[in-house]
Amino acid sequence: MALSVAAPTFHDAAVTHDASAPVAATTAISAGDVIFYEVAVVSSSAGVEEDEHDIDCDDEECGGCKEVEDDDEDAEAEELDELEIDLVSPAVVEHFDALMAFCSSHEVLHMVDLSKNLFKLFKLATDDASLLNRLRILKVQPDAEYLDAAVSLRAEFPSVVPSFLTDDDVAHMIGVLHGHSHELEDIAGTGLFLDVARLEHRCIPNCNLSTDGTTIWVTAIKSIAAGEVLTLDTFDLFLSTAAERIGAMTMMGLTCACEWCTGALPDQSRAYKCHTPGCPGIVHPTNVVFACTTCSATMSEAEAAIADDLLMDQLDAVESIAGLQDLVAKSLVHKYHSAVYHALDHLTGAWLVSEDVPASDMVIAYKMMLESADYAVPYPHDNKVQLLDQLAQSYVGSGDAAAAKETYQQAYDLSCICSGRESEEAALLKTLVENTPTNRHELLAAYGLDDECDEE
């Protein structure tokens, strides 16, 4: 697939290329500039289609997953497509069914896309001796299961694992795929990008990733000075609490020196109402101290935990925006708390497949989500673009074309920063600004969904 933005490759980009040091800019970069692009060194589909069994699905009421799980003999076997056959060794082709059965029985290999990508790395390493060194410089959190799987794979399929690879090499490859693969929506799978994998993690980053097919590109989301290190939110920790961020980083053996992790900024994803009479301030934890941003009054971790638990116990019963607003109004938890955001995300997800929810409710929900995101996530993010897009669509549904146009403009401006001015997303949003839909039919047509809906 052709790249929709103009960008250099990593090796032609205005960045440092010393493999022993973090990647940094060699010249000043402006927000919205695409820094470089990269094509996945390996990529594969995840192999789980809708209504098929997903190994991670715990829902016993799930028709598709449960049906296949209860009748595994009738389940469609995973296969290599025609294009993939040349990307793996003849031994992998010969033993593919047995290999997939082996991988499904090992936790660190059970994901179809990851195991396919591992076999593709074997072939690439055989054809290109330099690949192994490029993999070795990538950080991997040690895990005994990686080595156990590597040893077992060689023992059971000696012709599949190249003889020049040590067991530690194979274990490291598995770890690289676990720690550095990126989701590729267009192929419903993942890909590995060795240059992008060298960028440092920061919970508050200065760059964003966008994908198109099996291509990824890096865009500056704020001004970056010459000499400044390029950083990414490696784990996509959007609206995650400090505990969730620490958990993700610990699992990968990473540390972070952003303002959140150093305590220079409070954890705004945990938001509570100040108990001082008449104070409109919001209480957040900074390290271990919960303090009001207005009057500096404090609350204890225990008080916050009780408020969290009480809210979570009641959220499952909420089915309407009015019900959620009423629950939050009575709670110590502030409407900007990440738990409220995630509850709204769940509600709107369910509403999108229903025609019974008024567009006015959708408008309220998306506005609340955007307010939370803007408050708690102090940098441009793709999720905010999507929320603005959904809010604009809701305005169209409510008959407010003027508000829709204004919101599409905001989405376009933000998309230009997150993915570059030439991205397909920005181009679509620009069209929606210039020709804002005024009704459902025009809205569907604008997104290329009219023919699909007519067929249904």
MIROMAR-226281 format. One line per field, with one value per residue (C-alpha): residue number from 0; residue in three letters; x, y, z. Coordinates in Angstrom, 2 decimals, decimal comma, padded with zeros to 5 digits, always signed. Layout:
residues N
k	c(NUM ...)
r	c(ALA ...)
c1	c(X ...)
c2	c(Y ...)
c3	c(Z ...)
This chain:
residues 456
k	c(0 1 2 3 4 5 6 7 8 9 10 11 12 13 14 15 16 17 18 19 20 21 22 23 24 25 26 27 28 29 30 31 32 33 34 35 36 37 38 39 40 41 42 43 44 45 46 47 48 49 50 51 52 53 54 55 56 57 58 59 60 61 62 63 64 65 66 67 68 69 70 71 72 73 74 75 76 77 78 79 80 81 82 83 84 85 86 87 88 89 90 91 92 93 94 95 96 97 98 99 100 101 102 103 104 105 106 107 108 109 110 111 112 113 114 115 116 117 118 119 120 121 122 123 124 125 126 127 128 129 130 131 132 133 134 135 136 137 138 139 140 141 142 143 144 145 146 147 148 149 150 151 152 153 154 155 156 157 158 159 160 161 162 163 164 165 166 167 168 169 170 171 172 173 174 175 176 177 178 179 180 181 182 183 184 185 186 187 188 189 190 191 192 193 194 195 196 197 198 199 200 201 202 203 204 205 206 207 208 209 210 211 212 213 214 215 216 217 218 219 220 221 222 223 224 225 226 227 228 229 230 231 232 233 234 235 236 237 238 239 240 241 242 243 244 245 246 247 248 249 250 251 252 253 254 255 256 257 258 259 260 261 262 263 264 265 266 267 268 269 270 271 272 273 274 275 276 277 278 279 280 281 282 283 284 285 286 287 288 289 290 291 292 293 294 295 296 297 298 299 300 301 302 303 304 305 306 307 308 309 310 311 312 313 314 315 316 317 318 319 320 321 322 323 324 325 326 327 328 329 330 331 332 333 334 335 336 337 338 339 340 341 342 343 344 345 346 347 348 349 350 351 352 353 354 355 356 357 358 359 360 361 362 363 364 365 366 367 368 369 370 371 372 373 374 375 376 377 378 379 380 381 382 383 384 385 386 387 388 389 390 391 392 393 394 395 396 397 398 399 400 401 402 403 404 405 406 407 408 409 410 411 412 413 414 415 416 417 418 419 420 421 422 423 424 425 426 427 428 429 430 431 432 433 434 435 436 437 438 439 440 441 442 443 444 445 446 447 448 449 450 451 452 453 454 455)
r	c(MET ALA LEU SER VAL ALA ALA PRO THR PHE HIS ASP ALA ALA VAL THR HIS ASP ALA SER ALA PRO VAL ALA ALA THR THR ALA ILE SER ALA GLY ASP VAL ILE PHE TYR GLU VAL ALA VAL VAL SER SER SER ALA GLY VAL GLU GLU ASP GLU HIS ASP ILE ASP CYS ASP ASP GLU GLU CYS GLY GLY CYS LYS GLU VAL GLU ASP ASP ASP GLU ASP ALA GLU ALA GLU GLU LEU ASP GLU LEU GLU ILE ASP LEU VAL SER PRO ALA VAL VAL GLU HIS PHE ASP ALA LEU MET ALA PHE CYS SER SER HIS GLU VAL LEU HIS MET VAL ASP LEU SER LYS ASN LEU PHE LYS LEU PHE LYS LEU ALA THR ASP ASP ALA SER LEU LEU ASN ARG LEU ARG ILE LEU LYS VAL GLN PRO ASP ALA GLU TYR LEU ASP ALA ALA VAL SER LEU ARG ALA GLU PHE PRO SER VAL VAL PRO SER PHE LEU THR ASP ASP ASP VAL ALA HIS MET ILE GLY VAL LEU HIS GLY HIS SER HIS GLU LEU GLU ASP ILE ALA GLY THR GLY LEU PHE LEU ASP VAL ALA ARG LEU GLU HIS ARG CYS ILE PRO ASN CYS ASN LEU SER THR ASP GLY THR THR ILE TRP VAL THR ALA ILE LYS SER ILE ALA ALA GLY GLU VAL LEU THR LEU ASP THR PHE ASP LEU PHE LEU SER THR ALA ALA GLU ARG ILE GLY ALA MET THR MET MET GLY LEU THR CYS ALA CYS GLU TRP CYS THR GLY ALA LEU PRO ASP GLN SER ARG ALA TYR LYS CYS HIS THR PRO GLY CYS PRO GLY ILE VAL HIS PRO THR ASN VAL VAL PHE ALA CYS THR THR CYS SER ALA THR MET SER GLU ALA GLU ALA ALA ILE ALA ASP ASP LEU LEU MET ASP GLN LEU ASP ALA VAL GLU SER ILE ALA GLY LEU GLN ASP LEU VAL ALA LYS SER LEU VAL HIS LYS TYR HIS SER ALA VAL TYR HIS ALA LEU ASP HIS LEU THR GLY ALA TRP LEU VAL SER GLU ASP VAL PRO ALA SER ASP MET VAL ILE ALA TYR LYS MET MET LEU GLU SER ALA ASP TYR ALA VAL PRO TYR PRO HIS ASP ASN LYS VAL GLN LEU LEU ASP GLN LEU ALA GLN SER TYR VAL GLY SER GLY ASP ALA ALA ALA ALA LYS GLU THR TYR GLN GLN ALA TYR ASP LEU SER CYS ILE CYS SER GLY ARG GLU SER GLU GLU ALA ALA LEU LEU LYS THR LEU VAL GLU ASN THR PRO THR ASN ARG HIS GLU LEU LEU ALA ALA TYR GLY LEU ASP ASP GLU CYS ASP GLU GLU)
c1	c(+000,00 +001,35 +002,17 -000,39 +002,12 +005,43 +008,23 +011,83 +012,91 +014,57 +018,05 +017,32 +015,54 +016,97 +017,66 +020,68 +021,54 +023,94 +022,58 +024,12 +022,23 +018,60 +017,27 +017,28 +016,43 +019,35 +017,34 +014,31 +011,04 +007,59 +004,38 +002,66 +005,88 +006,24 +009,73 +010,14 +008,25 +009,04 +007,64 +007,20 +010,10 +007,50 +003,73 +000,87 -002,86 -004,04 -006,16 -009,23 -012,21 -015,50 -017,54 -014,46 -012,95 -010,55 -008,18 -008,44 -012,26 -013,65 -017,27 -019,14 -022,20 -020,25 -021,91 -018,99 -016,16 -018,11 -019,49 -016,04 -014,57 -017,16 -016,56 -012,89 -012,88 -015,03 -012,89 -011,15 -007,41 -005,01 -003,15 -000,34 -001,65 +000,05 +002,10 +003,35 +004,72 +007,84 +008,35 +009,00 +011,29 +010,21 +010,36 +007,76 +005,50 +005,88 +005,15 +002,84 -000,21 +001,88 +003,72 +000,49 -000,71 +002,59 +002,33 -001,26 -000,12 +002,55 +001,33 +004,05 +003,45 -000,31 -001,06 -001,25 +000,26 +003,18 +004,03 +003,85 +006,08 +008,59 +008,84 +009,22 +012,06 +013,80 +013,71 +014,86 +017,73 +018,80 +018,75 +020,24 +022,91 +022,65 +019,08 +020,20 +022,33 +019,42 +017,23 +019,83 +020,02 +016,32 +015,52 +013,55 +012,41 +013,84 +011,17 +011,86 +008,86 +010,54 +013,53 +011,38 +009,39 +012,58 +014,13 +010,93 +010,47 +013,98 +013,57 +010,28 +011,02 +014,82 +014,50 +012,43 +014,87 +017,99 +021,08 +023,03 +020,51 +021,12 +018,22 +018,86 +018,57 +015,19 +014,03 +015,10 +013,15 +010,04 +010,59 +011,08 +007,80 +006,01 +007,49 +007,85 +005,08 +002,46 -001,18 -002,01 -005,72 -005,77 -004,56 -006,19 -002,82 +000,57 +003,90 +007,44 +009,25 +012,91 +013,60 +010,45 +011,31 +014,43 +012,45 +012,28 +009,09 +007,56 +004,07 +003,91 +005,59 +006,63 +005,77 +002,80 +002,51 +000,12 -000,31 -001,46 -001,44 +001,93 +003,56 +004,03 +005,11 +006,27 +004,82 +005,95 +003,02 +004,90 +007,92 +011,12 +014,47 +017,67 +019,28 +016,00 +015,26 +012,24 +009,74 +006,58 +003,88 +005,00 +002,06 -000,68 -001,43 -004,19 -006,04 -004,29 -003,70 -000,22 -000,54 -001,50 +001,40 +003,88 +002,52 +003,00 +006,50 +007,55 +006,38 +008,72 +011,55 +011,26 +011,41 +010,10 +011,21 +008,08 +006,35 +003,83 +006,42 +008,69 +005,81 +006,06 +002,44 -000,43 -002,11 -005,13 -006,70 -007,72 -009,97 -012,07 -014,24 -012,73 -014,54 -013,84 -017,24 -017,65 -014,33 -014,69 -011,22 -010,29 -008,22 -005,49 -002,66 +000,86 +003,06 +001,28 -000,35 -003,95 -004,35 -006,84 -005,55 -007,40 -007,23 -004,57 -006,87 -005,92 -007,69 -006,33 -005,59 -008,18 -010,91 -010,07 -010,01 -013,42 -014,86 -013,35 -014,75 -018,20 -018,38 -017,17 -019,74 -022,53 -021,33 -022,47 -026,10 -025,86 -027,58 -028,18 -026,29 -028,73 -028,10 -024,35 -024,58 -026,77 -024,33 -021,35 -023,25 -023,70 -020,14 -016,89 -015,41 -015,15 -016,53 -012,96 -011,95 -010,80 -013,41 -016,15 -014,47 -014,29 -017,93 -018,89 -016,76 -018,64 -022,02 -021,31 -019,91 -023,19 -025,22 -023,49 -025,22 -028,58 -030,97 -032,92 -030,49 -031,20 -028,40 -028,62 -027,48 -024,58 -023,59 -023,56 -021,56 -018,88 -018,56 -018,01 -015,39 -013,58 -013,58 -012,01 -009,46 -008,46 -008,15 -006,23 -004,13 -002,03 -000,92 -002,44 -003,71 -005,42 -008,21 -009,16 -009,43 -011,76 -013,86 -014,19 -015,18 -017,86 -019,10 -019,41 -021,40 -023,67 -024,24 -025,29 -027,71 -029,16 -029,63 -026,95 -024,88 -023,10 -021,79 -020,83 -018,80 -017,00 -016,21 -014,95 -012,61 -011,25 -010,80 -009,00 -006,65 -005,77 -005,38 -002,84 -000,76 -001,14 -000,70 +000,47 -001,37 -001,22 -002,67 -005,83 -007,57 -006,79 -007,94 -011,29 -011,83 -010,94 -013,63 -016,11 -015,30 -015,79 -018,91 -020,43 -023,26 -026,66 -028,51 -027,94 -027,91 -025,25 -023,27 -023,15 -022,21 -019,39 -017,84 -018,38 -021,02 -024,09 -023,72 -023,04 -026,14 -028,28 -027,23 -028,28)
c2	c(+000,00 +003,42 +005,75 +008,55 +011,08 +012,40 +011,27 +010,03 +006,63 +006,42 +006,39 +009,53 +011,33 +014,25 +012,07 +010,47 +006,92 +005,79 +002,39 +002,76 +005,99 +007,16 +008,50 +012,31 +015,08 +016,66 +019,75 +021,56 +019,81 +021,42 +019,86 +018,03 +017,26 +013,62 +012,61 +009,23 +006,17 +002,47 -000,71 -003,66 -006,10 -008,82 -008,62 -011,10 -011,26 -012,32 -015,01 -014,62 -013,57 -012,38 -015,26 -017,50 -018,63 -016,18 -017,84 -014,83 -014,82 -015,69 -015,06 -018,36 -016,68 -015,70 -017,46 -017,48 -018,21 -020,71 -022,48 -023,04 -023,90 -026,62 -028,10 -027,61 -030,32 -028,10 -025,00 -023,69 -024,36 -021,46 -021,40 -019,56 -017,50 -017,53 -014,41 -015,82 -019,09 -017,40 -015,53 -018,66 -021,65 -024,85 -026,60 -024,20 -024,81 -028,57 -028,62 -025,60 -027,34 -029,08 -025,84 -023,95 -026,69 -026,44 -022,65 -022,75 -024,83 -022,32 -019,10 -016,89 -018,23 -018,78 -015,58 -016,49 -013,25 -013,44 -017,06 -016,40 -013,37 -015,48 -017,96 -015,05 -013,66 -017,05 -016,81 -013,18 -013,90 -016,74 -014,47 -011,38 -011,86 -008,21 -008,70 -010,52 -007,58 -005,18 -007,39 -007,78 -004,04 -003,93 -004,12 -007,15 -007,93 -011,37 -014,05 -017,73 -018,66 -017,19 -019,47 -022,50 -022,01 -021,56 -024,77 -026,75 -025,43 -026,54 -029,92 -030,67 -028,99 -028,95 -028,26 -025,11 -023,27 -022,13 -023,85 -020,57 -019,21 -020,02 -020,73 -017,31 -015,74 -017,38 -016,38 -012,80 -012,83 -013,94 -011,17 -008,57 -009,58 -009,35 -006,01 -004,15 -005,29 -002,75 -003,36 -003,00 -002,42 -002,76 -006,37 -007,23 -008,21 -006,90 -005,89 -005,38 -002,13 -002,21 +001,52 +002,64 +000,11 +002,15 +005,23 +005,79 +005,49 +008,48 +008,55 +012,16 +011,79 +014,23 +011,92 +009,89 +006,74 +006,25 +003,20 +002,45 -001,19 -002,51 +000,93 +003,11 +006,74 +008,97 +012,48 +015,21 +016,24 +019,17 +021,25 +019,24 +021,00 +019,82 +017,32 +016,41 +012,69 +011,38 +009,70 +007,60 +006,33 +002,78 +001,15 +003,58 +004,44 +006,91 +007,90 +005,22 +005,72 +005,94 +002,36 +001,11 +002,93 +001,62 -001,90 -001,76 -000,35 -002,80 -005,69 -004,47 -003,43 +000,24 +003,45 +006,90 +010,42 +012,26 +014,82 +012,25 +009,66 +012,18 +013,72 +017,11 +016,68 +015,06 +011,91 +013,65 +010,38 +009,91 +012,87 +013,50 +016,32 +018,50 +018,06 +021,64 +023,42 +025,69 +024,71 +023,82 +022,29 +018,77 +016,41 +014,32 +012,16 +013,42 +010,49 +009,45 +012,77 +013,44 +017,23 +019,75 +021,80 +024,88 +024,94 +022,23 +020,30 +016,62 +013,30 +009,87 +007,04 +004,99 +007,58 +007,61 +003,82 +003,56 +006,09 +004,15 +000,82 +002,25 +003,79 +000,64 -001,46 +000,75 +001,38 -001,98 -001,05 +002,24 +002,16 +005,84 +009,11 +010,51 +007,52 +008,02 +011,75 +011,10 +008,49 +010,82 +013,72 +011,65 +010,29 +011,63 +010,74 +013,68 +013,43 +013,66 +010,38 +007,75 +005,30 +007,67 +008,02 +004,25 +003,89 +006,43 +004,56 +001,36 +003,07 +004,77 +001,54 -000,20 +002,74 +002,73 -000,55 +000,69 +003,11 +003,75 +006,24 +009,92 +011,78 +014,40 +011,77 +010,85 +014,52 +014,78 +011,57 +012,49 +016,00 +014,53 +012,13 +014,93 +017,12 +014,28 +013,54 +017,18 +017,58 +014,40 +013,88 +017,04 +016,31 +015,64 +012,08 +010,02 +009,09 +012,76 +012,95 +009,96 +011,47 +014,74 +012,79 +010,89 +014,11 +015,76 +012,78 +013,04 +016,73 +015,79 +013,25 +015,92 +018,34 +020,84 +021,13 +024,29 +022,55 +019,53 +021,74 +023,42 +020,05 +018,57 +021,57 +020,81 +017,14 +018,13 +020,52 +017,86 +015,14 +017,30 +017,38 +013,68 +012,13 +014,89 +017,19 +014,74 +011,71 +010,06 +010,82 +014,54 +014,55 +012,99 +015,43 +018,37 +017,20 +016,96 +020,53 +021,80 +019,69 +019,01 +016,43 +017,68 +014,37 +010,64 +009,85 +012,47 +011,35 +007,72 +008,80 +010,98 +007,98 +005,70 +003,66 +004,45 +001,54 -000,90 +000,24 +000,13 -003,47 -004,38)
c3	c(+000,00 -000,96 +001,91 +002,13 +003,52 +002,21 +004,51 +004,46 +005,67 +009,05 +007,52 +005,48 +008,32 +010,29 +013,34 +014,96 +013,90 +016,62 +017,67 +021,12 +021,96 +022,00 +018,70 +018,73 +016,28 +014,42 +013,48 +014,86 +014,07 +014,16 +015,45 +012,62 +010,74 +009,68 +010,79 +009,08 +007,93 +008,06 +006,50 +008,85 +008,69 +009,38 +009,65 +009,93 +010,45 +013,90 +012,28 +014,52 +012,45 +013,88 +015,32 +015,62 +018,89 +020,52 +023,00 +025,33 +025,39 +028,81 +027,88 +028,07 +026,54 +023,41 +020,49 +018,06 +020,47 +022,53 +019,49 +018,02 +021,41 +021,93 +018,47 +017,76 +015,08 +012,90 +013,46 +010,38 +010,60 +010,33 +007,03 +005,29 +002,42 -000,98 -000,26 +003,05 +001,69 +000,30 +003,58 +005,65 +005,21 +003,41 +006,79 +008,21 +005,22 +005,60 +009,34 +009,57 +011,04 +013,69 +014,41 +014,98 +017,33 +019,20 +019,44 +020,66 +023,63 +024,68 +026,26 +024,78 +021,25 +021,16 +019,23 +015,55 +014,28 +016,71 +015,89 +012,14 +012,57 +014,47 +011,59 +009,16 +011,30 +011,08 +007,27 +007,25 +009,62 +007,34 +004,29 +005,98 +008,63 +009,74 +011,01 +014,13 +015,30 +014,71 +016,87 +019,60 +020,32 +021,20 +024,90 +026,10 +029,61 +030,54 +030,80 +031,47 +029,34 +026,26 +026,72 +027,58 +024,38 +022,34 +023,70 +023,19 +019,65 +018,64 +020,31 +018,55 +015,20 +014,70 +010,96 +011,61 +013,89 +011,99 +013,38 +013,64 +016,15 +019,80 +022,13 +023,68 +020,21 +019,66 +023,15 +022,42 +019,14 +021,00 +023,53 +020,78 +019,16 +022,50 +023,46 +020,18 +017,81 +016,78 +015,97 +012,28 +011,91 +008,12 +008,24 +011,58 +012,97 +014,05 +012,57 +013,83 +013,05 +014,03 +013,72 +015,53 +018,24 +019,05 +020,11 +023,86 +025,90 +027,65 +029,14 +027,87 +024,46 +021,77 +018,84 +017,62 +015,50 +012,58 +010,37 +006,85 +005,81 +006,96 +007,02 +010,09 +010,36 +013,19 +013,52 +015,93 +018,15 +019,67 +018,71 +019,06 +019,38 +017,73 +020,07 +021,79 +022,09 +020,16 +022,47 +022,10 +024,41 +023,67 +025,44 +024,32 +027,95 +027,11 +030,30 +032,34 +036,04 +037,52 +038,81 +035,36 +033,74 +036,30 +035,81 +032,04 +032,31 +035,00 +032,85 +030,08 +032,39 +031,43 +033,40 +032,52 +033,41 +032,29 +034,50 +035,70 +036,69 +038,42 +040,35 +038,64 +037,55 +039,46 +038,16 +036,64 +035,53 +039,19 +039,94 +043,06 +044,34 +047,04 +050,36 +051,46 +051,49 +048,47 +046,88 +043,16 +043,03 +041,96 +044,06 +042,40 +043,71 +043,22 +044,17 +047,42 +048,37 +047,31 +047,25 +045,86 +042,92 +044,26 +048,06 +048,69 +051,05 +051,20 +051,34 +052,14 +049,72 +051,64 +051,00 +047,29 +047,10 +048,79 +046,32 +043,41 +044,63 +045,30 +041,83 +040,09 +041,95 +040,60 +037,04 +035,67 +036,28 +034,36 +030,97 +030,19 +030,18 +032,73 +034,99 +034,77 +035,44 +038,47 +039,82 +039,41 +040,99 +044,16 +044,18 +045,59 +042,20 +039,78 +036,24 +034,89 +036,57 +034,07 +035,38 +034,22 +030,84 +030,41 +031,46 +028,79 +026,27 +027,09 +026,83 +023,51 +022,09 +022,87 +021,59 +018,19 +017,33 +018,56 +016,88 +020,08 +021,66 +020,90 +019,10 +021,85 +024,39 +022,13 +021,97 +025,76 +026,15 +023,62 +025,02 +028,49 +027,13 +025,32 +028,42 +030,40 +027,71 +027,30 +031,06 +031,86 +028,71 +028,15 +024,58 +021,12 +020,76 +018,05 +020,47 +020,74 +016,95 +016,98 +019,76 +017,86 +014,75 +016,71 +018,32 +014,90 +013,61 +016,64 +015,93 +012,39 +013,86 +016,15 +013,25 +014,32 +011,13 +012,32 +015,45 +013,32 +010,97 +013,85 +015,45 +012,19 +011,94 +015,41 +014,44 +011,23 +013,03 +015,61 +012,98 +011,13 +014,31 +015,15 +011,70 +009,37 +007,02 +004,12 +005,89 +004,56 +007,86 +007,58 +003,94 +004,89 +007,75 +005,50 +003,07 +005,94 +006,97 +003,44 +002,77 +006,16 +006,02 +007,13 +007,51 +008,00 +004,26 +003,53 +006,58 +005,44 +001,92 +003,22 +004,98 +001,99 +003,79 +001,70 -000,72 +002,12 +003,99 +000,85 +000,28 +003,80)
